[in-house]
Amino acid sequence: MARVKRAIMTRKRRKKVLKLSKGYFGAKSKLFKTAKQAVMKSGQYAYIGRKRRKRDFRRIWITRISAGCKQNGMNYSTFMNGLKKAQIALNRKMLSEIAICDPEAFSLLCQRAKGSLE
């Protein structure tokens, strides 16, 4: 039976890890063992970051909407409740864009939200 030589696959795997760790500080970009650990940890950070990015953007949108509401004499929670009762279905991303780019339209939305609460 022929002998199995795995040098090609081992070198390919190691080169892949070292390519991913390119630019890391010190031995983390040169030595396979430390590079592998650094790449695994950076992958964990990247996974966590993808989840965190969604939370951060939602927090920014809510802050912007809240600032726009305060300029129109409302707070965020009553504004969102008024929009729901007025059956205006806009997501927070679009509401924050309107609050920044078109304050007149946002003030109209605030008036509609106030009117639906009364």
N, C-alpha and C positions, 0 to 999 in steps of 0.2 A: 504494500500500500504506500502511496506517495506521502511524503512529509508535508504538513501544512505550514507554510511560512506566512506570518502575519505582519511582517515589517511594513508592508505597503499600507495596510489599513491603520496600523498604529501611527505611522507618520502622518497619514491623512487626518486622523482624529486630532493629533497633537497640533498640527498646523492650523486646523480650524479653530481650536481653542486659543492659540497664540495670536491668530488674526483678530479674534474678537477682543483680546486683551491689549491690542495695540494702543499705545498712548497712555497706558496706566503707569503709575509712578514706580520706579525702581525695579525690583525683581518680579513684580506682578506682571510685567510685560515680557519677561525673558525666560523665567523658569516655569516649566509646565505645571508643577504641583501648585505653586502659589497662583499662577495664572488661572488655573482651573477653579480654585477657590474664589478668586476675585470675580471671575465671569459668572459663577453660580450666584454669588451675593448680588452682583449688579443686576442679574436677571430677576432676583427677588425684589430689588428696589424698583425696577422698571414695572413689574407686575403691580406692586403696591401703588406706584405713581399713576398708572392708568386708571385705577379705581379712584384715587384721590383727586385727579384732575376733574372728574365729573362733579365731585362734591364742591371743589373750589369754584368752578364756574357757576354752579347754582347759588352759592353764597354771594358771589359778585353780583349776579343778576338781582337777587333779592335786595341787596344793599342799594343798588341803583334805583330799583322801583320804589323802595322805601324813601329815598332822598327825593324822588319826584313827587311822591305822595305828600311828604311834609311841606313841599313848596305850595301844594294845593290845599293844605289844611286838613289832611287825612293821615291816618297811619296805615301801615301795610296790611294788617289783618282785616280792617274794615273795608279797605279798597278791594282786596281779593274776594271777600265775601260779597261785596256789592257787584263785582263783575260776574260772579257765579250766579247771583240772583237775577242779574240783567241778561243772563245767557250769552255773555260775551266770552268766547272760548279762544283766548290768546295765551300762548305759553309764556313762561317767565323770560325766556331769551328775547322774544319779540317785544314784550312789554319794556324790557330794559333798553332795547334799541330805540323804541319810540320815546322813552323818557329822556334819552340823551339827544337824539337827532331831531325830534319834533316835539318840543314842549307844549305847543298849542294843541296838538292832537292828544297828547297825554292829559292835558287839563280837561279836554272834552270827555275822555274816558273817565276821569275822576268825577265829573259832573253826572255822567250816566250812572256810575256806581253809587253816588250819593242819592240820586233820584230813585234807584231801585230799593234802597234801604228804607226810604220813608213810606 
